[in-house]
Amino acid sequence: MDDHLLGWLKTLNEDRLARVLANRPDAIAAPWPRRLDTLAQRLGNGFAVMEALRGLPLPCLEIAQGCLVLGDDARPATLAALFDVPEDDVAPWLDRLYDHALAWPDDRGRVRLSPALARWWTAPCGLGEPLAHYLNSWTISPDALRSLSRALGLEPHGSKRRAVARIAETLADPARVAELVRQAPEGTRRLLEEFAWDGPVRDVDGGLFVTPGTPEKWAADHGLLYRPSWNVAEMPREVALAVRGPGYHPPLTPQPPELPTLPVDPEEIDHLMALAAPHVVERCAALLENAAKSPLPLLKSGGVGVREVRRVARETGCDEDETRLLLDVCAVARLLAWDEPAGGLVPTERFDRWRLDDGGARLRVLLAAWWRMERSSLRRIDGKFGTVLGDDPAGPVIARIRRAVLGVLARLPHSTAFTGTAALVRHVHWHAPLLDRALLADITPAVLDEARLLGLVVQDALTDLGRALAALDQVAGTENDDSAPAVEHDPGLAECSTRALASVRRSALFGADLTAVVTGPPSAELAALLDRAADRESRGAASVWRFSAQSVRRALDAGHTPESLLDELSEVGTVPQPLSYLIHDVARRHGEVTVTTVACIVQASDPALLAEIAGHRRLARLGLRLLAPTVLASSAPAERTLAALRENGYAPVPIDDTGEITIHRAKIEEPSGGRLILLPGGRVAELEQPPYSIAEPAPDPREHAQRLLSASDAQGRPHGRTWAIIGRVATRLPTAQQSLLGFVVDRGVRAAITLADGVTATISHGELRGGVLDAWCEEAGDYLEFPLADIVDVRAAQT
């Protein structure tokens, strides 16, 4: 914990502290802190600091780097001088850093940065470590400092501290460094400028640093370059600034690059969104139904091959881009998973629940999966798509790019389209400067294509659906999550998804020419029915299906009777007489030839023996049928048939397709229904059941700020008396368990406790209040009080 940060937090008023808590939701996530020192510890966490930094625009990062360059001299005035801008231009970005607790002013007006930022930025503005880092190093002997002082024309005597101060003052002065360089061997200026502008660390020829008369040796002898190893040299920060000269000022970019826009018709945007959103749900259902009939095999290298993608696209009526995207989305949503017995990807049990939900809920599951998906389905590398469900080395960065792109589009006014992808990339990079610029330019076109297919972007403008999704950046989750409940159940997204699907059609117009026309986006159920019994001829604002003898036969093959098919069609429209005649005519000829499935065959040379087996009561469960005097058909698999015959006193042997006797080893049946999910990198894990629930919301920032400010450090902390209080009051616990309970108080560790009445709880972050332990209870999702005298058992909590 940074004591400077804690001291600053104690000076904040309620409004300022509430702003910090609102901007850093990680700091008040459950179990939310109850003291400012705990809050300071969370705010200073290195991972949390970097995550907060990702959400800040370019000027904040430039100001932070300026603070690192100036060090203890960083103040608003010195920062303005460094960037050569008015102080008013620096103030708003400093305030932004303050509001995220990434920087804060101390009592002397200096700007202090979170130590995590200093650890992350080793070369701010392309500058190296301060001179003190090299001069105070244990590798610099007193003799070396005296030699350096003489080379710089300084007094060589005195303490090491004074020598270091004199050398640092000299080498930080641009005029004195320029005077030194004028006396240097030829080539020294060019060498120093390479380090100053393209350093601070460069590979070098170590031999040149020990060869008299070379620029490298001269620079090292005068303290301008330092070598941590033989072939690597570094230039200190002050020297680089001196070489760059007094005219150097780091860039400060207070305004984002221009993003050309144009207005679009809002009604047209809503109309196109209402066409795209139902289409996504409908096509996903069709794709998953297809996978149920024909499991999708995986390549040996992982992922789904191009031939399979094209087959699925052809059979479901999707184009290839749609198929690629929806396969990825369905896998991340855990609607599609690997099934070992089927030998491919099949729908999961979650799909059975998904298709029973209303259309809006189904759409939100798909959007939530795309929002956290860590691969880009439509990204081209060297002109080729990657493998569907394959690993993408960019991984989580792709999800961050996706959210950054939609976040920038959400900042545009409603019904406003951007013009030019290159301009959009520059604009996004200003808002998210930590993203790799080349990768951002590579993936942004694919993100936009995917968003268009999902109805989030139309005519290069963000729809209301896309705007609602963009607001859920902080709760998106990761691809490893089985669900993203905060996204799927968000009220704003729920309202938009319901409106996007409000125009779906649940009825069709049947024509005497054996066509069915749906004037608008069909519901998934209507499209599935018509897809089963007819062939789709067109899609768009109106979709057309055509019935034929072959398509009706397909529906009858799937289990429909002519009566059930006509009943379902009658529920969605008036069935004309020609269509009814067609269905009955096909039904009359349907089943003229039958094909029977036989699990195995039982053969014997003695017809009497087979007749005895066929009539055996205990073998009735095998469903034996006499096909010929010496051939029985069994409806049970060969293994079960063999076992049953042996149990009843017969001695059968198995044979393979060639007639040879074989010995089969017993196999353990794997669970079916798609239980194994594919994780990034080709890893496989079992599907979690049931889905995760929505986490307890964090407290309101303003209310929590009030609680933090009203609580004093003295309250709730026994100041070294933890063990004495627990030992005196928690008398039912042995010494080891008392010690573990003490760690719950002093270190915030997790533990499982049992009370005298049998109630159990998993607790952490405890405080002692008299004879009561006030601790976070994971089961309750809140802080609860547990009397110490009632605790009868304490165990380490299972992770």
SEDOLUM-84634 format. One line per 4 residues: number of its first residue (from 1); their letters; for each residue y, z, x of C-alpha. Coordinates in steps of 0.05 Angstrom, whole numbers, always signed. Example, Ala and Ser with C-alpha at 12.3 -4.5 7.8 and 13.67 -1.06 7.14 Angstrom:
REM SEDOLUM-84634
1) AS) -90 +156 +246 ~ -21 +143 +273
This chain:
REM SEDOLUM-84634
1) MDDH) +0 +0 +0 ~ +70 -18 +25 ~ +115 +44 +24 ~ +176 -1 +22
5) LLGW) +150 -34 -42 ~ +136 +34 -74 ~ +206 +58 -56 ~ +237 -5 -88
9) LKTL) +195 +3 -151 ~ +222 +74 -159 ~ +293 +47 -160 ~ +280 -4 -216
13) NEDR) +305 +5 -286 ~ +262 -9 -347 ~ +284 -81 -356 ~ +272 -101 -283
17) LARV) +204 -67 -280 ~ +184 -99 -346 ~ +201 -168 -316 ~ +157 -153 -256
21) LANR) +99 -132 -300 ~ +108 -194 -345 ~ +107 -240 -284 ~ +48 -205 -252
25) PDAI) -4 -196 -307 ~ -56 -183 -253 ~ -21 -117 -238 ~ -31 -89 -308
29) AAPW) -100 -118 -322 ~ -151 -67 -344 ~ -156 -13 -321 ~ -80 -14 -322
33) PRRL) -45 +31 -272 ~ -12 +95 -295 ~ +28 +111 -232 ~ +77 +71 -190
37) DTLA) +37 +80 -127 ~ -24 +49 -160 ~ +20 -8 -185 ~ +47 -19 -115
41) QRLG) -23 -23 -88 ~ -41 -77 -138 ~ +23 -116 -128 ~ +10 -118 -53
45) NGFA) -62 -143 -58 ~ -67 -205 -14 ~ -107 -248 -63 ~ -61 -229 -121
49) VMEA) +1 -245 -79 ~ -24 -314 -62 ~ -43 -327 -135 ~ +27 -307 -156
53) LRGL) +56 -352 -103 ~ +19 -412 -131 ~ +60 -408 -194 ~ +128 -411 -159
57) PLPC) +168 -474 -146 ~ +187 -502 -78 ~ +254 -466 -68 ~ +219 -398 -72
61) LEIA) +172 -418 -17 ~ +230 -445 +25 ~ +268 -379 +16 ~ +205 -340 +34
65) QGCL) +197 -380 +98 ~ +270 -368 +114 ~ +259 -293 +108 ~ +201 -297 +156
69) VLGD) +242 -336 +206 ~ +299 -286 +204 ~ +254 -225 +204 ~ +292 -159 +201
73) DARP) +357 -198 +198 ~ +340 -230 +130 ~ +396 -217 +81 ~ +425 -261 +26
77) ATLA) +484 -279 +72 ~ +442 -296 +133 ~ +394 -336 +90 ~ +452 -376 +62
81) ALFD) +476 -389 +134 ~ +406 -409 +156 ~ +401 -461 +100 ~ +475 -479 +105
85) VPED) +486 -469 +30 ~ +530 -422 -11 ~ +501 -353 -22 ~ +500 -367 -97
89) DVAP) +448 -421 -85 ~ +402 -371 -52 ~ +410 -314 -102 ~ +369 -343 -162
93) WLDR) +309 -359 -119 ~ +311 -290 -86 ~ +313 -259 -155 ~ +252 -301 -173
97) LYDH) +215 -272 -114 ~ +239 -202 -133 ~ +215 -211 -205 ~ +145 -227 -178
101) ALAW) +146 -169 -128 ~ +135 -218 -71 ~ +201 -195 -39 ~ +249 -138 -51
105) PDDR) +314 -111 -21 ~ +311 -47 +20 ~ +364 +7 +21 ~ +402 -31 +76
109) GRVR) +407 -96 +38 ~ +353 -130 +79 ~ +302 -174 +45 ~ +231 -151 +56
113) LSPA) +172 -197 +42 ~ +103 -176 +19 ~ +61 -167 +82 ~ +8 -214 +52
117) LARW) +58 -271 +56 ~ +71 -258 +130 ~ -4 -259 +143 ~ -12 -325 +105
121) WTAP) +47 -361 +138 ~ +34 -360 +212 ~ +84 -417 +226 ~ +142 -414 +176
125) CGLG) +186 -476 +180 ~ +139 -500 +235 ~ +160 -443 +280 ~ +114 -398 +320
129) EPLA) +109 -324 +334 ~ +171 -284 +355 ~ +185 -275 +429 ~ +168 -202 +424
133) HYLN) +96 -222 +406 ~ +88 -254 +474 ~ +132 -208 +517 ~ +100 -145 +490
137) SWTI) +30 -171 +498 ~ -18 -133 +543 ~ -29 -198 +581 ~ +43 -196 +607
141) SPDA) +46 -150 +667 ~ +110 -115 +693 ~ +109 -161 +753 ~ +107 -222 +708
145) LRSL) +167 -195 +668 ~ +206 -184 +733 ~ +189 -254 +756 ~ +211 -283 +690
149) SRAL) +276 -244 +692 ~ +292 -271 +762 ~ +277 -342 +738 ~ +327 -333 +681
153) GLEP) +379 -303 +728 ~ +373 -234 +697 ~ +370 -164 +728 ~ +296 -154 +744
157) HGSK) +298 -78 +746 ~ +295 -28 +689 ~ +244 -8 +636 ~ +198 -58 +603
161) RRAV) +233 -49 +537 ~ +301 -66 +566 ~ +272 -126 +604 ~ +241 -153 +541
165) ARIA) +307 -145 +503 ~ +347 -181 +558 ~ +297 -239 +561 ~ +294 -246 +485
169) ETLA) +370 -247 +480 ~ +375 -301 +533 ~ +321 -347 +504 ~ +348 -340 +433
173) DPAR) +416 -367 +455 ~ +419 -443 +444 ~ +475 -451 +495 ~ +438 -415 +550
177) VAEL) +373 -451 +535 ~ +410 -518 +537 ~ +440 -498 +605 ~ +370 -480 +630
181) VRQA) +341 -547 +607 ~ +396 -586 +644 ~ +368 -557 +709 ~ +295 -572 +690
185) PEGT) +252 -627 +720 ~ +253 -695 +686 ~ +211 -697 +623 ~ +222 -624 +606
189) RRLL) +269 -637 +548 ~ +220 -685 +516 ~ +163 -635 +525 ~ +203 -578 +494
193) EEFA) +226 -621 +435 ~ +154 -640 +420 ~ +136 -566 +415 ~ +200 -549 +376
197) WDGP) +191 -602 +323 ~ +116 -616 +322 ~ +89 -549 +345 ~ +90 -492 +353
201) VRDV) +18 -497 +379 ~ -6 -559 +417 ~ -64 -579 +460 ~ -44 -588 +533
205) DGGL) -72 -603 +601 ~ -80 -534 +632 ~ -77 -561 +702 ~ -4 -584 +693
209) FVTP) +16 -511 +681 ~ -5 -492 +752 ~ +20 -554 +788 ~ +88 -544 +822
213) GTPE) +144 -589 +799 ~ +115 -607 +730 ~ +155 -596 +666 ~ +97 -553 +639
217) KWAA) +99 -504 +698 ~ +175 -500 +697 ~ +175 -485 +622 ~ +121 -432 +630
221) DHGL) +158 -400 +689 ~ +222 -395 +648 ~ +188 -364 +586 ~ +196 -426 +542
225) LYRP) +121 -437 +533 ~ +62 -389 +533 ~ -12 -404 +540 ~ -62 -362 +501
229) SWNV) -118 -404 +531 ~ -125 -457 +586 ~ -115 -519 +543 ~ -69 -491 +488
233) AEMP) +5 -474 +493 ~ +54 -444 +443 ~ +129 -441 +436 ~ +161 -376 +411
237) REVA) +202 -378 +348 ~ +270 -362 +380 ~ +260 -416 +434 ~ +242 -469 +382
241) LAVR) +305 -452 +342 ~ +347 -456 +406 ~ +317 -524 +424 ~ +329 -550 +354
245) GPGY) +401 -530 +363 ~ +455 -496 +321 ~ +458 -557 +275 ~ +387 -545 +250
249) HPPL) +380 -519 +179 ~ +314 -516 +141 ~ +315 -554 +75 ~ +330 -519 +10
253) TPQP) +311 -560 -51 ~ +341 -526 -112 ~ +331 -585 -158 ~ +264 -620 -172
257) PELP) +258 -695 -158 ~ +282 -738 -215 ~ +228 -754 -267 ~ +248 -814 -309
261) TLPV) +233 -804 -383 ~ +242 -840 -449 ~ +238 -817 -521 ~ +177 -835 -564
265) DPEE) +164 -832 -639 ~ +138 -762 -656 ~ +101 -787 -717 ~ +65 -838 -674
269) IDHL) +45 -783 -625 ~ +17 -740 -681 ~ -19 -800 -710 ~ -53 -819 -645
273) MALA) -71 -747 -631 ~ -103 -743 -700 ~ -145 -805 -682 ~ -166 -782 -613
277) APHV) -184 -709 -628 ~ -237 -722 -682 ~ -265 -778 -640 ~ -279 -729 -583
281) VERC) -317 -682 -628 ~ -355 -738 -661 ~ -375 -772 -595 ~ -396 -706 -564
285) AALL) -442 -693 -623 ~ -471 -763 -617 ~ -481 -756 -542 ~ -517 -689 -550
289) ENAA) -561 -716 -606 ~ -580 -773 -560 ~ -598 -724 -504 ~ -642 -686 -553
293) KSPL) -683 -750 -564 ~ -681 -775 -492 ~ -669 -720 -440 ~ -623 -742 -384
297) PLLK) -660 -742 -317 ~ -623 -722 -254 ~ -620 -759 -188 ~ -655 -728 -128
301) SGGV) -587 -718 -97 ~ -562 -685 -161 ~ -522 -710 -220 ~ -535 -764 -272
305) GVRE) -544 -835 -247 ~ -502 -895 -267 ~ -560 -928 -305 ~ -568 -866 -349
309) VRRV) -493 -863 -362 ~ -493 -936 -384 ~ -554 -925 -427 ~ -523 -866 -463
313) ARET) -458 -904 -471 ~ -494 -963 -502 ~ -536 -921 -549 ~ -479 -876 -573
317) GCDE) -424 -927 -578 ~ -381 -894 -525 ~ -350 -931 -467 ~ -371 -910 -397
321) DETR) -308 -870 -383 ~ -317 -829 -446 ~ -390 -818 -430 ~ -375 -793 -360
325) LLLD) -322 -745 -383 ~ -360 -718 -443 ~ -424 -706 -403 ~ -385 -665 -353
329) VCAV) -348 -627 -408 ~ -413 -613 -447 ~ -446 -586 -385 ~ -388 -539 -369
333) ARLL) -386 -517 -442 ~ -461 -500 -435 ~ -478 -547 -492 ~ -521 -588 -445
337) AWDE) -569 -557 -394 ~ -630 -572 -352 ~ -698 -561 -385 ~ -758 -560 -339
341) PAGG) -812 -581 -389 ~ -770 -639 -415 ~ -753 -660 -344 ~ -680 -672 -359
345) LVPT) -616 -648 -391 ~ -623 -628 -464 ~ -578 -593 -514 ~ -579 -517 -511
349) ERFD) -584 -465 -566 ~ -508 -460 -561 ~ -504 -532 -586 ~ -541 -510 -650
353) RWRL) -486 -459 -662 ~ -431 -506 -640 ~ -447 -560 -690 ~ -447 -509 -747
357) DDGG) -375 -489 -730 ~ -315 -521 -762 ~ -285 -581 -728 ~ -226 -543 -697
361) ARLR) -272 -491 -664 ~ -316 -547 -636 ~ -256 -582 -607 ~ -230 -518 -575
365) VLLA) -297 -506 -540 ~ -292 -575 -509 ~ -219 -568 -489 ~ -232 -499 -458
369) AWWR) -289 -529 -417 ~ -245 -586 -392 ~ -189 -537 -377 ~ -233 -498 -328
373) MERS) -276 -556 -303 ~ -276 -560 -227 ~ -288 -634 -220 ~ -253 -698 -242
377) SLRR) -297 -744 -283 ~ -251 -805 -276 ~ -229 -797 -204 ~ -244 -858 -161
381) IDGK) -260 -850 -87 ~ -258 -916 -49 ~ -256 -952 -116 ~ -319 -917 -143
385) FGTV) -330 -860 -191 ~ -365 -798 -166 ~ -433 -778 -194 ~ -432 -748 -263
389) LGDD) -446 -673 -257 ~ -445 -680 -182 ~ -410 -633 -134 ~ -337 -645 -117
393) PAGP) -314 -615 -51 ~ -243 -604 -79 ~ -273 -556 -131 ~ -224 -505 -159
397) VIAR) -164 -544 -132 ~ -179 -598 -184 ~ -172 -548 -240 ~ -106 -523 -211
401) IRRA) -80 -595 -206 ~ -100 -608 -279 ~ -61 -546 -302 ~ -1 -563 -258
405) VLGV) +4 -634 -286 ~ +0 -611 -358 ~ +47 -554 -343 ~ +101 -602 -318
409) LARL) +92 -647 -379 ~ +99 -585 -423 ~ +168 -573 -393 ~ +193 -639 -419
413) PHST) +225 -639 -488 ~ +181 -654 -547 ~ +168 -729 -560 ~ +188 -747 -489
417) AFTG) +145 -791 -445 ~ +148 -796 -369 ~ +153 -863 -334 ~ +119 -872 -267
421) TAAL) +60 -834 -240 ~ +89 -829 -170 ~ +152 -795 -197 ~ +108 -747 -236
425) VRHV) +68 -730 -173 ~ +133 -713 -136 ~ +157 -671 -195 ~ +91 -633 -199
429) HWHA) +91 -619 -124 ~ +160 -588 -130 ~ +134 -541 -184 ~ +68 -527 -147
433) PLLD) +83 -539 -72 ~ +19 -505 -48 ~ -23 -562 -76 ~ -44 -613 -25
437) RALL) +3 -672 -35 ~ -49 -727 -19 ~ -102 -696 -65 ~ -50 -687 -120
441) ADIT) -31 -761 -116 ~ -105 -780 -116 ~ -125 -738 -177 ~ -64 -741 -222
445) PAVL) -81 -811 -251 ~ -152 -787 -267 ~ -124 -724 -300 ~ -79 -766 -344
449) DEAR) -136 -813 -363 ~ -180 -754 -383 ~ -123 -723 -422 ~ -113 -788 -460
453) LLGL) -186 -790 -480 ~ -182 -718 -505 ~ -119 -729 -546 ~ -75 -686 -502
457) VVQD) -31 -742 -477 ~ -13 -805 -516 ~ +37 -858 -495 ~ +50 -816 -432
461) ALTD) +76 -758 -474 ~ +43 -691 -485 ~ +18 -678 -555 ~ +23 -611 -590
465) LGRA) -51 -600 -573 ~ -36 -612 -499 ~ +25 -567 -503 ~ -16 -510 -533
469) LAAL) -69 -517 -479 ~ -18 -520 -423 ~ +8 -451 -445 ~ -61 -421 -429
473) DQVA) -58 -430 -354 ~ -68 -356 -338 ~ -131 -348 -381 ~ -166 -414 -365
477) GTEN) -225 -382 -330 ~ -270 -416 -279 ~ -327 -466 -284 ~ -377 -411 -271
481) DDSA) -356 -376 -336 ~ -403 -391 -394 ~ -343 -390 -441 ~ -268 -381 -442
485) PAVE) -258 -338 -504 ~ -184 -328 -493 ~ -174 -403 -496 ~ -224 -418 -551
489) HDPG) -194 -364 -597 ~ -121 -373 -579 ~ -81 -374 -645 ~ -33 -429 -621
493) LAEC) -89 -475 -599 ~ -128 -459 -662 ~ -69 -480 -706 ~ -59 -545 -667
497) STRA) -133 -562 -666 ~ -138 -551 -741 ~ -78 -596 -752 ~ -106 -649 -705
501) LASV) -170 -652 -747 ~ -136 -647 -814 ~ -137 -722 -825 ~ -211 -732 -814
505) RRSA) -246 -770 -870 ~ -309 -743 -902 ~ -320 -802 -948 ~ -334 -876 -938
509) LFGA) -323 -939 -978 ~ -390 -976 -987 ~ -386 -1051 -999 ~ -434 -1100 -1032
513) DLTA) -437 -1136 -965 ~ -476 -1076 -938 ~ -417 -1047 -900 ~ -386 -977 -899
517) VVTG) -312 -970 -882 ~ -279 -904 -863 ~ -203 -911 -867 ~ -185 -860 -814
521) PPSA) -220 -816 -764 ~ -290 -798 -791 ~ -315 -727 -789 ~ -371 -714 -740
525) ELAA) -419 -703 -798 ~ -400 -769 -833 ~ -404 -808 -768 ~ -472 -778 -752
529) LLDR) -499 -798 -820 ~ -473 -869 -816 ~ -497 -876 -744 ~ -567 -857 -765
533) AADR) -571 -908 -821 ~ -524 -964 -799 ~ -496 -999 -737 ~ -423 -987 -720
537) ESRG) -384 -1052 -714 ~ -314 -1027 -700 ~ -274 -963 -689 ~ -201 -944 -688
541) AASV) -153 -931 -746 ~ -211 -955 -790 ~ -285 -955 -772 ~ -337 -1003 -799
545) WRFS) -412 -994 -803 ~ -463 -1047 -826 ~ -530 -1032 -857 ~ -591 -1074 -840
549) AQSV) -666 -1070 -849 ~ -671 -1047 -776 ~ -618 -992 -783 ~ -649 -966 -848
553) RRAL) -717 -965 -815 ~ -686 -924 -759 ~ -664 -872 -809 ~ -733 -870 -842
557) DAGH) -765 -863 -773 ~ -720 -802 -761 ~ -751 -767 -821 ~ -709 -790 -881
561) TPES) -742 -810 -945 ~ -708 -864 -987 ~ -689 -811 -1038 ~ -659 -763 -986
565) LLDE) -621 -819 -951 ~ -592 -845 -1017 ~ -573 -773 -1037 ~ -535 -761 -972
569) LSEV) -500 -828 -976 ~ -481 -815 -1049 ~ -448 -750 -1028 ~ -398 -789 -984
573) GTVP) -386 -849 -1029 ~ -411 -893 -1085 ~ -474 -930 -1063 ~ -473 -1003 -1087
577) QPLS) -536 -1035 -1116 ~ -550 -1082 -1057 ~ -552 -1023 -1010 ~ -599 -984 -1056
581) YLIH) -645 -1046 -1061 ~ -645 -1052 -985 ~ -665 -980 -974 ~ -721 -982 -1026
585) DVAR) -746 -1049 -1000 ~ -750 -1023 -928 ~ -783 -959 -953 ~ -839 -998 -988
589) RHGE) -859 -1031 -923 ~ -847 -969 -881 ~ -914 -938 -860 ~ -959 -998 -872
593) VTVT) -985 -986 -802 ~ -994 -914 -777 ~ -998 -885 -708 ~ -1030 -816 -700
597) TVAC) -1015 -769 -644 ~ -1077 -739 -612 ~ -1070 -682 -564 ~ -1139 -693 -532
601) IVQA) -1207 -725 -543 ~ -1275 -690 -545 ~ -1334 -734 -528 ~ -1410 -721 -527
605) SDPA) -1472 -765 -524 ~ -1505 -725 -580 ~ -1474 -740 -649 ~ -1508 -678 -679
609) LLAE) -1474 -633 -628 ~ -1405 -663 -645 ~ -1419 -655 -720 ~ -1436 -582 -707
613) IAGH) -1371 -572 -668 ~ -1329 -608 -722 ~ -1357 -562 -776 ~ -1351 -497 -736
617) RRLA) -1307 -448 -775 ~ -1278 -414 -713 ~ -1255 -481 -685 ~ -1217 -501 -749
621) RLGL) -1151 -483 -715 ~ -1161 -541 -667 ~ -1154 -592 -724 ~ -1217 -631 -702
625) RLLA) -1227 -699 -736 ~ -1287 -745 -727 ~ -1264 -813 -704 ~ -1333 -840 -686
629) PTVL) -1403 -809 -682 ~ -1391 -789 -609 ~ -1315 -779 -610 ~ -1274 -721 -638
633) ASSA) -1198 -719 -640 ~ -1164 -651 -629 ~ -1093 -634 -649 ~ -1090 -580 -595
637) PAER) -1076 -594 -521 ~ -1136 -602 -474 ~ -1127 -532 -443 ~ -1129 -497 -511
641) TLAA) -1187 -540 -535 ~ -1227 -524 -472 ~ -1214 -450 -479 ~ -1234 -448 -553
645) LREN) -1299 -486 -542 ~ -1318 -440 -485 ~ -1302 -378 -526 ~ -1352 -402 -579
649) GYAP) -1410 -414 -532 ~ -1401 -487 -512 ~ -1394 -511 -440 ~ -1344 -568 -438
653) VPID) -1313 -597 -374 ~ -1246 -632 -368 ~ -1241 -704 -345 ~ -1180 -744 -324
657) DTGE) -1159 -814 -346 ~ -1208 -846 -297 ~ -1267 -807 -326 ~ -1273 -761 -265
661) ITIH) -1284 -686 -275 ~ -1221 -647 -257 ~ -1203 -574 -247 ~ -1136 -553 -277
665) RAKI) -1098 -491 -254 ~ -1065 -449 -307 ~ -991 -464 -316 ~ -939 -415 -339
669) EEPS) -899 -446 -395 ~ -825 -450 -382 ~ -775 -434 -438 ~ -751 -497 -472
673) GGRL) -684 -513 -503 ~ -641 -523 -442 ~ -637 -454 -410 ~ -615 -473 -339
677) ILLP) -543 -491 -324 ~ -516 -531 -266 ~ -463 -496 -225 ~ -417 -527 -172
681) GGRV) -453 -548 -109 ~ -519 -563 -144 ~ -535 -489 -157 ~ -575 -472 -219
685) AELE) -570 -408 -260 ~ -598 -384 -326 ~ -553 -392 -387 ~ -521 -326 -407
689) QPPY) -533 -303 -478 ~ -494 -283 -517 ~ -426 -313 -497 ~ -374 -268 -467
693) SIAE) -328 -230 -513 ~ -252 -230 -509 ~ -226 -179 -460 ~ -180 -123 -482
697) PAPD) -108 -148 -478 ~ -63 -117 -425 ~ -9 -69 -450 ~ +59 -94 -468
701) PREH) +100 -100 -403 ~ +161 -64 -431 ~ +122 -7 -462 ~ +82 +1 -398
705) AQRL) +145 +1 -356 ~ +170 +58 -398 ~ +106 +97 -387 ~ +107 +84 -311
709) LSAS) +179 +106 -304 ~ +169 +169 -346 ~ +110 +191 -305 ~ +124 +228 -240
713) DAQG) +80 +226 -178 ~ +65 +299 -185 ~ +34 +291 -253 ~ -40 +279 -257
717) RPHG) -53 +286 -182 ~ -80 +352 -155 ~ -54 +338 -84 ~ -116 +356 -44
721) RTWA) -144 +405 -96 ~ -192 +354 -126 ~ -255 +384 -96 ~ -234 +455 -112
725) IIGR) -221 +440 -185 ~ -285 +400 -195 ~ -326 +452 -158 ~ -298 +509 -201
729) VATR) -301 +474 -269 ~ -358 +422 -266 ~ -411 +476 -255 ~ -467 +436 -287
733) LPTA) -466 +385 -230 ~ -500 +391 -163 ~ -456 +386 -101 ~ -472 +312 -88
737) QQSL) -452 +293 -159 ~ -389 +334 -154 ~ -371 +295 -92 ~ -382 +229 -128
741) LGFV) -337 +253 -185 ~ -284 +269 -133 ~ -286 +197 -109 ~ -272 +174 -180
745) VDRG) -208 +214 -177 ~ -185 +203 -105 ~ -209 +132 -93 ~ -217 +102 -163
749) VRAA) -291 +86 -154 ~ -337 +71 -214 ~ -389 +120 -237 ~ -434 +130 -297
753) ITLA) -430 +199 -329 ~ -470 +235 -382 ~ -441 +290 -426 ~ -476 +350 -455
757) DGVT) -483 +317 -524 ~ -518 +256 -493 ~ -459 +209 -494 ~ -455 +163 -433
761) ATIS) -396 +126 -404 ~ -377 +84 -344 ~ -312 +110 -315 ~ -263 +98 -258
765) HGEL) -190 +112 -238 ~ -193 +185 -259 ~ -140 +239 -258 ~ -150 +313 -265
769) RGGV) -109 +349 -318 ~ -130 +422 -315 ~ -204 +424 -333 ~ -204 +353 -361
773) LDAW) -219 +287 -327 ~ -174 +233 -354 ~ -208 +167 -333 ~ -215 +95 -352
777) CEEA) -275 +84 -397 ~ -303 +13 -393 ~ -340 +19 -459 ~ -277 +40 -497
781) GDYL) -229 -5 -458 ~ -179 +52 -451 ~ -166 +118 -416 ~ -204 +176 -447
785) EFPL) -208 +251 -432 ~ -275 +282 -411 ~ -281 +358 -404 ~ -308 +373 -334
789) ADIV) -350 +429 -361 ~ -387 +381 -408 ~ -407 +331 -354 ~ -481 +342 -339
793) DVRA) -497 +281 -296 ~ -459 +232 -251 ~ -490 +169 -221 ~ -465 +109 -183
797) AQT) -448 +54 -234 ~ -491 -8 -234 ~ -452 -71 -215
